[in-house]
């Protein structure tokens, strides 16, 4: 019984040592590859100037897809027609 348990413990120990050795060898070879090959390219993020703030719902909208309207004499951008209509109604009520 004790011999069987000792054998299992020794086998697990040597498997752990083998795994650590293989990981060390793999990381040594990974260090020799170019950086681009080691990791995936980062996701492209839109530049801040490509986004505009919808003042009604406080979300950022891509400028290319935003609706525009003249509100109180200046051009504003909106994410949807509902936000645009709400902003125009607020200005009309304030006048």
Backbone atoms as SQL, in Angstrom:
CREATE TABLE atoms (id INTEGER PRIMARY KEY, chain TEXT, resi INTEGER, resn TEXT, atom TEXT, x REAL, y REAL, z REAL);
INSERT INTO atoms VALUES
  (1, 'A', 1, 'UNK', 'N', 0.813, -1.185, 0.000),
  (2, 'A', 1, 'UNK', 'CA', 0.000, 0.000, 0.000),
  (3, 'A', 1, 'UNK', 'C', 0.864, 1.261, 0.000),
  (4, 'A', 2, 'UNK', 'N', 1.850, 1.297, 0.916),
  (5, 'A', 2, 'UNK', 'CA', 2.713, 2.470, 1.006),
  (6, 'A', 2, 'UNK', 'C', 3.600, 2.558, -0.235),
  (7, 'A', 3, 'UNK', 'N', 4.046, 1.418, -0.751),
  (8, 'A', 3, 'UNK', 'CA', 4.876, 1.431, -1.958),
  (9, 'A', 3, 'UNK', 'C', 4.093, 1.978, -3.148),
  (10, 'A', 4, 'UNK', 'N', 2.831, 1.622, -3.258),
  (11, 'A', 4, 'UNK', 'CA', 1.983, 2.114, -4.349),
  (12, 'A', 4, 'UNK', 'C', 1.785, 3.625, -4.251),
  (13, 'A', 5, 'UNK', 'N', 1.567, 4.117, -3.016),
  (14, 'A', 5, 'UNK', 'CA', 1.390, 5.545, -2.797),
  (15, 'A', 5, 'UNK', 'C', 2.683, 6.296, -3.089),
  (16, 'A', 6, 'UNK', 'N', 3.798, 5.732, -2.671),
  (17, 'A', 6, 'UNK', 'CA', 5.092, 6.344, -2.935),
  (18, 'A', 6, 'UNK', 'C', 5.372, 6.419, -4.434),
  (19, 'A', 7, 'UNK', 'N', 5.014, 5.366, -5.164),
  (20, 'A', 7, 'UNK', 'CA', 5.193, 5.360, -6.606),
  (21, 'A', 7, 'UNK', 'C', 4.363, 6.465, -7.270),
  (22, 'A', 8, 'UNK', 'N', 3.129, 6.645, -6.836),
  (23, 'A', 8, 'UNK', 'CA', 2.247, 7.680, -7.400),
  (24, 'A', 8, 'UNK', 'C', 2.819, 9.066, -7.111),
  (25, 'A', 9, 'UNK', 'N', 3.297, 9.300, -5.902),
  (26, 'A', 9, 'UNK', 'CA', 3.873, 10.598, -5.545),
  (27, 'A', 9, 'UNK', 'C', 5.114, 10.870, -6.380),
  (28, 'A', 10, 'UNK', 'N', 5.974, 9.870, -6.559),
  (29, 'A', 10, 'UNK', 'CA', 7.168, 10.046, -7.378),
  (30, 'A', 10, 'UNK', 'C', 6.802, 10.321, -8.836),
  (31, 'A', 11, 'UNK', 'N', 5.819, 9.619, -9.350),
  (32, 'A', 11, 'UNK', 'CA', 5.398, 9.826, -10.740),
  (33, 'A', 11, 'UNK', 'C', 4.866, 11.241, -10.922),
  (34, 'A', 12, 'UNK', 'N', 4.060, 11.726, -9.994),
  (35, 'A', 12, 'UNK', 'CA', 3.545, 13.089, -10.076),
  (36, 'A', 12, 'UNK', 'C', 4.668, 14.115, -9.989),
  (37, 'A', 13, 'UNK', 'N', 5.641, 13.863, -9.135),
  (38, 'A', 13, 'UNK', 'CA', 6.783, 14.766, -9.002),
  (39, 'A', 13, 'UNK', 'C', 7.535, 14.865, -10.320),
  (40, 'A', 14, 'UNK', 'N', 7.823, 13.724, -10.952),
  (41, 'A', 14, 'UNK', 'CA', 8.589, 13.748, -12.190),
  (42, 'A', 14, 'UNK', 'C', 7.790, 14.343, -13.346),
  (43, 'A', 15, 'UNK', 'N', 6.483, 14.144, -13.332),
  (44, 'A', 15, 'UNK', 'CA', 5.651, 14.793, -14.350),
  (45, 'A', 15, 'UNK', 'C', 5.680, 16.316, -14.192),
  (46, 'A', 16, 'UNK', 'N', 5.667, 16.782, -12.962),
  (47, 'A', 16, 'UNK', 'CA', 5.747, 18.213, -12.700),
  (48, 'A', 16, 'UNK', 'C', 7.096, 18.772, -13.142),
  (49, 'A', 17, 'UNK', 'N', 8.163, 18.060, -12.834),
  (50, 'A', 17, 'UNK', 'CA', 9.496, 18.497, -13.248),
  (51, 'A', 17, 'UNK', 'C', 9.580, 18.531, -14.772),
  (52, 'A', 18, 'UNK', 'N', 9.059, 17.535, -15.444),
  (53, 'A', 18, 'UNK', 'CA', 9.077, 17.491, -16.897),
  (54, 'A', 18, 'UNK', 'C', 8.280, 18.651, -17.492),
  (55, 'A', 19, 'UNK', 'N', 7.122, 18.930, -16.929),
  (56, 'A', 19, 'UNK', 'CA', 6.311, 20.047, -17.421),
  (57, 'A', 19, 'UNK', 'C', 7.044, 21.374, -17.257),
  (58, 'A', 20, 'UNK', 'N', 7.651, 21.602, -16.112),
  (59, 'A', 20, 'UNK', 'CA', 8.392, 22.842, -15.892),
  (60, 'A', 20, 'UNK', 'C', 9.569, 22.961, -16.855),
  (61, 'A', 21, 'UNK', 'N', 10.243, 21.865, -17.111),
  (62, 'A', 21, 'UNK', 'CA', 11.355, 21.866, -18.054),
  (63, 'A', 21, 'UNK', 'C', 10.875, 22.211, -19.462),
  (64, 'A', 22, 'UNK', 'N', 9.768, 21.621, -19.892),
  (65, 'A', 22, 'UNK', 'CA', 9.235, 21.902, -21.218),
  (66, 'A', 22, 'UNK', 'C', 8.767, 23.343, -21.346),
  (67, 'A', 23, 'UNK', 'N', 8.146, 23.877, -20.313),
  (68, 'A', 23, 'UNK', 'CA', 7.706, 25.280, -20.338),
  (69, 'A', 23, 'UNK', 'C', 8.897, 26.229, -20.404),
  (70, 'A', 24, 'UNK', 'N', 9.977, 25.888, -19.706),
  (71, 'A', 24, 'UNK', 'CA', 11.178, 26.720, -19.737),
  (72, 'A', 24, 'UNK', 'C', 11.784, 26.726, -21.133),
  (73, 'A', 25, 'UNK', 'N', 11.854, 25.555, -21.754),
  (74, 'A', 25, 'UNK', 'CA', 12.401, 25.461, -23.105),
  (75, 'A', 25, 'UNK', 'C', 11.503, 26.219, -24.084),
  (76, 'A', 26, 'UNK', 'N', 10.190, 26.074, -23.962),
  (77, 'A', 26, 'UNK', 'CA', 9.264, 26.760, -24.865),
  (78, 'A', 26, 'UNK', 'C', 9.365, 28.274, -24.713),
  (79, 'A', 27, 'UNK', 'N', 9.501, 28.766, -23.498),
  (80, 'A', 27, 'UNK', 'CA', 9.600, 30.215, -23.303),
  (81, 'A', 27, 'UNK', 'C', 10.936, 30.752, -23.826),
  (82, 'A', 28, 'UNK', 'N', 11.971, 29.947, -23.777),
  (83, 'A', 28, 'UNK', 'CA', 13.262, 30.375, -24.322),
  (84, 'A', 28, 'UNK', 'C', 13.169, 30.531, -25.838),
  (85, 'A', 29, 'UNK', 'N', 12.491, 29.600, -26.502),
  (86, 'A', 29, 'UNK', 'CA', 12.312, 29.707, -27.946),
  (87, 'A', 29, 'UNK', 'C', 11.338, 30.821, -28.302),
  (88, 'A', 30, 'UNK', 'N', 10.341, 31.066, -27.468),
  (89, 'A', 30, 'UNK', 'CA', 9.380, 32.138, -27.742),
  (90, 'A', 30, 'UNK', 'C', 10.065, 33.495, -27.677),
  (91, 'A', 31, 'UNK', 'N', 11.075, 33.642, -26.849),
  (92, 'A', 31, 'UNK', 'CA', 11.797, 34.901, -26.752),
  (93, 'A', 31, 'UNK', 'C', 12.610, 35.218, -27.981),
  (94, 'A', 32, 'UNK', 'N', 12.906, 34.216, -28.798),
  (95, 'A', 32, 'UNK', 'CA', 13.699, 34.454, -29.995),
  (96, 'A', 32, 'UNK', 'C', 12.851, 34.845, -31.192),
  (97, 'A', 33, 'UNK', 'N', 11.529, 34.716, -31.099),
  (98, 'A', 33, 'UNK', 'CA', 10.649, 35.110, -32.201),
  (99, 'A', 33, 'UNK', 'C', 10.404, 36.607, -32.173),
  (100, 'A', 34, 'UNK', 'N', 10.051, 37.214, -33.304),
  (101, 'A', 34, 'UNK', 'CA', 9.708, 38.640, -33.309),
  (102, 'A', 34, 'UNK', 'C', 8.483, 38.908, -32.447),
  (103, 'A', 35, 'UNK', 'N', 8.387, 40.120, -31.942),
  (104, 'A', 35, 'UNK', 'CA', 7.294, 40.468, -31.027),
  (105, 'A', 35, 'UNK', 'C', 5.934, 40.285, -31.684),
  (106, 'A', 36, 'UNK', 'N', 5.816, 40.583, -32.954),
  (107, 'A', 36, 'UNK', 'CA', 4.523, 40.460, -33.630),
  (108, 'A', 36, 'UNK', 'C', 4.066, 39.008, -33.685),
  (109, 'A', 37, 'UNK', 'N', 4.992, 38.072, -33.753),
  (110, 'A', 37, 'UNK', 'CA', 4.621, 36.664, -33.804),
  (111, 'A', 37, 'UNK', 'C', 4.234, 36.129, -32.435),
  (112, 'A', 38, 'UNK', 'N', 4.699, 36.761, -31.375),
  (113, 'A', 38, 'UNK', 'CA', 4.406, 36.279, -30.027),
  (114, 'A', 38, 'UNK', 'C', 3.022, 36.644, -29.538),
  (115, 'A', 39, 'UNK', 'N', 2.479, 37.746, -30.015),
  (116, 'A', 39, 'UNK', 'CA', 1.165, 38.145, -29.523),
  (117, 'A', 39, 'UNK', 'C', 0.323, 38.646, -30.682),
  (118, 'A', 40, 'UNK', 'N', -0.963, 38.595, -30.490),
  (119, 'A', 40, 'UNK', 'CA', -1.889, 39.045, -31.529),
  (120, 'A', 40, 'UNK', 'C', -1.824, 40.565, -31.651),
  (121, 'A', 41, 'UNK', 'N', -2.155, 41.038, -32.814),
  (122, 'A', 41, 'UNK', 'CA', -2.191, 42.477, -33.032),
  (123, 'A', 41, 'UNK', 'C', -3.303, 43.079, -32.172),
  (124, 'A', 42, 'UNK', 'N', -3.042, 44.236, -31.559),
  (125, 'A', 42, 'UNK', 'CA', -4.097, 44.856, -30.759),
  (126, 'A', 42, 'UNK', 'C', -5.239, 45.309, -31.655),
  (127, 'A', 43, 'UNK', 'N', -6.424, 45.317, -31.080),
  (128, 'A', 43, 'UNK', 'CA', -7.601, 45.744, -31.813),
  (129, 'A', 43, 'UNK', 'C', -7.491, 47.222, -32.143),
  (130, 'A', 44, 'UNK', 'N', -7.855, 47.585, -33.343),
  (131, 'A', 44, 'UNK', 'CA', -7.791, 48.977, -33.748),
  (132, 'A', 44, 'UNK', 'C', -8.894, 49.760, -33.039),
  (133, 'A', 45, 'UNK', 'N', -8.530, 50.897, -32.471),
  (134, 'A', 45, 'UNK', 'CA', -9.477, 51.747, -31.763),
  (135, 'A', 45, 'UNK', 'C', -9.630, 53.031, -32.561),
  (136, 'A', 46, 'UNK', 'N', -10.866, 53.471, -32.694),
  (137, 'A', 46, 'UNK', 'CA', -11.095, 54.712, -33.436),
  (138, 'A', 46, 'UNK', 'C', -10.470, 55.874, -32.695),
  (139, 'A', 47, 'UNK', 'N', -9.982, 56.826, -33.446),
  (140, 'A', 47, 'UNK', 'CA', -9.406, 58.028, -32.843),
  (141, 'A', 47, 'UNK', 'C', -10.516, 58.832, -32.192),
  (142, 'A', 48, 'UNK', 'N', -10.175, 59.599, -31.163),
  (143, 'A', 48, 'UNK', 'CA', -11.168, 60.354, -30.413),
  (144, 'A', 48, 'UNK', 'C', -11.871, 61.381, -31.292),
  (145, 'A', 49, 'UNK', 'N', -11.180, 61.934, -32.292),
  (146, 'A', 49, 'UNK', 'CA', -11.815, 62.950, -33.112),
  (147, 'A', 49, 'UNK', 'C', -12.869, 62.352, -34.042),
  (148, 'A', 50, 'UNK', 'N', -12.927, 61.046, -34.192),
  (149, 'A', 50, 'UNK', 'CA', -13.936, 60.397, -35.026),
  (150, 'A', 50, 'UNK', 'C', -15.243, 60.190, -34.274),
  (151, 'A', 51, 'UNK', 'N', -15.263, 60.440, -32.979),
  (152, 'A', 51, 'UNK', 'CA', -16.458, 60.253, -32.168),
  (153, 'A', 51, 'UNK', 'C', -16.997, 61.596, -31.707),
  (154, 'A', 52, 'UNK', 'N', -18.328, 61.708, -31.668),
  (155, 'A', 52, 'UNK', 'CA', -18.971, 62.926, -31.167),
  (156, 'A', 52, 'UNK', 'C', -19.930, 62.538, -30.053),
  (157, 'A', 53, 'UNK', 'N', -20.149, 63.460, -29.140),
  (158, 'A', 53, 'UNK', 'CA', -21.004, 63.204, -27.981),
  (159, 'A', 53, 'UNK', 'C', -22.429, 63.644, -28.271),
  (160, 'A', 54, 'UNK', 'N', -23.371, 62.740, -28.057),
  (161, 'A', 54, 'UNK', 'CA', -24.789, 63.077, -28.126),
  (162, 'A', 54, 'UNK', 'C', -25.159, 63.660, -26.765),
  (163, 'A', 55, 'UNK', 'N', -25.543, 64.928, -26.733),
  (164, 'A', 55, 'UNK', 'CA', -25.763, 65.595, -25.445),
  (165, 'A', 55, 'UNK', 'C', -27.042, 65.142, -24.762),
  (166, 'A', 56, 'UNK', 'N', -27.947, 64.490, -25.477),
  (167, 'A', 56, 'UNK', 'CA', -29.199, 64.044, -24.880),
  (168, 'A', 56, 'UNK', 'C', -28.996, 62.755, -24.087),
  (169, 'A', 57, 'UNK', 'N', -28.466, 61.741, -24.726),
  (170, 'A', 57, 'UNK', 'CA', -28.299, 60.447, -24.041),
  (171, 'A', 57, 'UNK', 'C', -26.870, 60.207, -23.568),
  (172, 'A', 58, 'UNK', 'N', -25.963, 61.161, -23.825),
  (173, 'A', 58, 'UNK', 'CA', -24.577, 61.130, -23.342),
  (174, 'A', 58, 'UNK', 'C', -23.787, 59.926, -23.865),
  (175, 'A', 59, 'UNK', 'N', -24.050, 59.525, -25.100),
  (176, 'A', 59, 'UNK', 'CA', -23.273, 58.444, -25.711),
  (177, 'A', 59, 'UNK', 'C', -22.396, 59.024, -26.807),
  (178, 'A', 60, 'UNK', 'N', -21.304, 58.335, -27.088),
  (179, 'A', 60, 'UNK', 'CA', -20.420, 58.735, -28.174),
  (180, 'A', 60, 'UNK', 'C', -20.841, 57.998, -29.442),
  (181, 'A', 61, 'UNK', 'N', -20.906, 58.755, -30.515),
  (182, 'A', 61, 'UNK', 'CA', -21.388, 58.240, -31.790),
  (183, 'A', 61, 'UNK', 'C', -20.307, 58.477, -32.843),
  (184, 'A', 62, 'UNK', 'N', -20.067, 57.523, -33.743),
  (185, 'A', 62, 'UNK', 'CA', -19.134, 57.795, -34.836),
  (186, 'A', 62, 'UNK', 'C', -19.653, 58.959, -35.684),
  (187, 'A', 63, 'UNK', 'N', -18.794, 59.878, -35.989),
  (188, 'A', 63, 'UNK', 'CA', -19.179, 61.074, -36.722),
  (189, 'A', 63, 'UNK', 'C', -19.836, 60.736, -38.056),
  (190, 'A', 64, 'UNK', 'N', -19.345, 59.706, -38.723),
  (191, 'A', 64, 'UNK', 'CA', -19.886, 59.331, -40.030),
  (192, 'A', 64, 'UNK', 'C', -21.345, 58.882, -39.942),
  (193, 'A', 65, 'UNK', 'N', -21.751, 58.298, -38.820),
  (194, 'A', 65, 'UNK', 'CA', -23.115, 57.789, -38.696),
  (195, 'A', 65, 'UNK', 'C', -24.029, 58.667, -37.857),
  (196, 'A', 66, 'UNK', 'N', -23.562, 59.801, -37.406),
  (197, 'A', 66, 'UNK', 'CA', -24.357, 60.651, -36.531),
  (198, 'A', 66, 'UNK', 'C', -25.324, 61.522, -37.324),
  (199, 'A', 67, 'UNK', 'N', -26.479, 61.772, -36.719),
  (200, 'A', 67, 'UNK', 'CA', -27.433, 62.719, -37.297),
  (201, 'A', 67, 'UNK', 'C', -27.043, 64.107, -36.828),
  (202, 'A', 68, 'UNK', 'N', -27.199, 65.101, -37.695),
  (203, 'A', 68, 'UNK', 'CA', -26.831, 66.460, -37.315),
  (204, 'A', 68, 'UNK', 'C', -28.050, 67.368, -37.395),
  (205, 'A', 69, 'UNK', 'N', -28.055, 68.388, -36.558),
  (206, 'A', 69, 'UNK', 'CA', -29.119, 69.398, -36.571),
  (207, 'A', 69, 'UNK', 'C', -28.563, 70.681, -35.983),
  (208, 'A', 70, 'UNK', 'N', -29.145, 71.801, -36.384),
  (209, 'A', 70, 'UNK', 'CA', -28.764, 73.093, -35.816),
  (210, 'A', 70, 'UNK', 'C', -29.637, 73.327, -34.598),
  (211, 'A', 71, 'UNK', 'N', -28.996, 73.371, -33.443),
  (212, 'A', 71, 'UNK', 'CA', -29.702, 73.576, -32.182),
  (213, 'A', 71, 'UNK', 'C', -29.126, 74.830, -31.546),
  (214, 'A', 72, 'UNK', 'N', -29.995, 75.809, -31.323),
  (215, 'A', 72, 'UNK', 'CA', -29.600, 77.077, -30.701),
  (216, 'A', 72, 'UNK', 'C', -28.433, 77.725, -31.452),
  (217, 'A', 73, 'UNK', 'N', -28.484, 77.645, -32.778),
  (218, 'A', 73, 'UNK', 'CA', -27.483, 78.315, -33.582),
  (219, 'A', 73, 'UNK', 'C', -26.181, 77.568, -33.818),
  (220, 'A', 74, 'UNK', 'N', -26.054, 76.380, -33.308),
  (221, 'A', 74, 'UNK', 'CA', -24.821, 75.631, -33.570),
  (222, 'A', 74, 'UNK', 'C', -25.163, 74.193, -33.975),
  (223, 'A', 75, 'UNK', 'N', -24.264, 73.610, -34.746),
  (224, 'A', 75, 'UNK', 'CA', -24.487, 72.253, -35.240),
  (225, 'A', 75, 'UNK', 'C', -24.164, 71.237, -34.157),
  (226, 'A', 76, 'UNK', 'N', -25.110, 70.341, -33.907),
  (227, 'A', 76, 'UNK', 'CA', -24.905, 69.276, -32.916),
  (228, 'A', 76, 'UNK', 'C', -25.141, 67.934, -33.576),
  (229, 'A', 77, 'UNK', 'N', -24.580, 66.900, -32.958),
  (230, 'A', 77, 'UNK', 'CA', -24.661, 65.543, -33.503),
  (231, 'A', 77, 'UNK', 'C', -25.444, 64.663, -32.529),
  (232, 'A', 78, 'UNK', 'N', -26.222, 63.726, -33.107),
  (233, 'A', 78, 'UNK', 'CA', -27.079, 62.858, -32.294),
  (234, 'A', 78, 'UNK', 'C', -26.981, 61.412, -32.775),
  (235, 'A', 79, 'UNK', 'N', -27.271, 60.494, -31.850),
  (236, 'A', 79, 'UNK', 'CA', -27.197, 59.071, -32.192),
  (237, 'A', 79, 'UNK', 'C', -28.448, 58.598, -32.920),
  (238, 'A', 80, 'UNK', 'N', -29.587, 59.263, -32.681),
  (239, 'A', 80, 'UNK', 'CA', -30.834, 58.829, -33.297),
  (240, 'A', 80, 'UNK', 'C', -31.755, 60.021, -33.519),
  (241, 'A', 81, 'UNK', 'N', -32.813, 59.772, -34.268),
  (242, 'A', 81, 'UNK', 'CA', -33.802, 60.821, -34.522),
  (243, 'A', 81, 'UNK', 'C', -34.533, 61.188, -33.228),
  (244, 'A', 82, 'UNK', 'N', -34.724, 60.218, -32.345),
  (245, 'A', 82, 'UNK', 'CA', -35.416, 60.500, -31.078),
  (246, 'A', 82, 'UNK', 'C', -34.612, 61.489, -30.233),
  (247, 'A', 83, 'UNK', 'N', -33.296, 61.316, -30.159),
  (248, 'A', 83, 'UNK', 'CA', -32.457, 62.244, -29.388),
  (249, 'A', 83, 'UNK', 'C', -32.450, 63.619, -30.042),
  (250, 'A', 84, 'UNK', 'N', -32.391, 63.649, -31.372),
  (251, 'A', 84, 'UNK', 'CA', -32.416, 64.928, -32.079),
  (252, 'A', 84, 'UNK', 'C', -33.723, 65.661, -31.820),
  (253, 'A', 85, 'UNK', 'N', -34.847, 64.949, -31.923),
  (254, 'A', 85, 'UNK', 'CA', -36.158, 65.566, -31.699),
  (255, 'A', 85, 'UNK', 'C', -36.301, 66.055, -30.259),
  (256, 'A', 86, 'UNK', 'N', -35.771, 65.292, -29.326),
  (257, 'A', 86, 'UNK', 'CA', -35.843, 65.704, -27.917),
  (258, 'A', 86, 'UNK', 'C', -35.048, 66.988, -27.676),
  (259, 'A', 87, 'UNK', 'N', -33.864, 67.094, -28.270),
  (260, 'A', 87, 'UNK', 'CA', -33.055, 68.303, -28.116),
  (261, 'A', 87, 'UNK', 'C', -33.750, 69.505, -28.744),
  (262, 'A', 88, 'UNK', 'N', -34.349, 69.332, -29.915),
  (263, 'A', 88, 'UNK', 'CA', -35.070, 70.422, -30.568),
  (264, 'A', 88, 'UNK', 'C', -36.290, 70.847, -29.761),
  (265, 'A', 89, 'UNK', 'N', -36.977, 69.865, -29.152),
  (266, 'A', 89, 'UNK', 'CA', -38.144, 70.185, -28.322),
  (267, 'A', 89, 'UNK', 'C', -37.729, 70.943, -27.063),
  (268, 'A', 90, 'UNK', 'N', -36.589, 70.573, -26.458),
  (269, 'A', 90, 'UNK', 'CA', -36.099, 71.297, -25.274),
  (270, 'A', 90, 'UNK', 'C', -35.779, 72.746, -25.601),
  (271, 'A', 91, 'UNK', 'N', -35.172, 72.983, -26.750),
  (272, 'A', 91, 'UNK', 'CA', -34.831, 74.350, -27.161),
  (273, 'A', 91, 'UNK', 'C', -36.123, 75.137, -27.440),
  (274, 'A', 92, 'UNK', 'N', -37.101, 74.477, -28.080),
  (275, 'A', 92, 'UNK', 'CA', -38.364, 75.159, -28.371),
  (276, 'A', 92, 'UNK', 'C', -39.102, 75.534, -27.093),
  (277, 'A', 93, 'UNK', 'N', -39.065, 74.673, -26.079),
  (278, 'A', 93, 'UNK', 'CA', -39.712, 74.965, -24.790),
  (279, 'A', 93, 'UNK', 'C', -39.004, 76.092, -24.054),
  (280, 'A', 94, 'UNK', 'N', -37.695, 76.142, -24.200),
  (281, 'A', 94, 'UNK', 'CA', -36.923, 77.172, -23.497),
  (282, 'A', 94, 'UNK', 'C', -37.118, 78.547, -24.115),
  (283, 'A', 95, 'UNK', 'N', -37.502, 78.600, -25.373),
  (284, 'A', 95, 'UNK', 'CA', -37.660, 79.903, -26.049),
  (285, 'A', 95, 'UNK', 'C', -38.979, 80.550, -25.721);
